[in-house]
Amino acid sequence: MKHRFKRTLNTQVMIEVFKTNVEHSSHADMLIEEIHQMFSDYSANFDLEDCDRILRVENLDGVVDPSTLIDLLRNFGFHAEVLPDEITSIHDVKLKRLGIQLLQ
């Protein structure tokens, strides 16, 4: 599995982004509290205004365990799935602007 990392002050922070079906802020708040209780080194937040109702989880000290988070949401009656990385190179952006589609 490919993981997202960002560098900050000589450390790597793992970030995992999930598509969810969480619609209400009260549910999001409850789930964030549960995540923080289970994983004290995780920082989690929801973007319920996004069409995918995003759950974003960061770990300053290691990897984010997607399967445990997916199971946690499932235990509360919600669905979550990892959103794939979409890394686009400058070259790809230029080609797209010219109307050239790359074959996968």
QUISUL-V216223 format. One record per helix or strand. SS is the DSSP state (~ for helix, > for strand). FROM is the first residue (numbers start at 1). LEN is the number of residues. If there is no record, write none. Layout:
BEGIN
SS;FROM;LEN
SS;FROM;LEN
END
This chain:
BEGIN
>;4;5
>;11;10
~;25;14
>;42;6
>;54;6
~;66;10
>;80;3
~;90;8
END
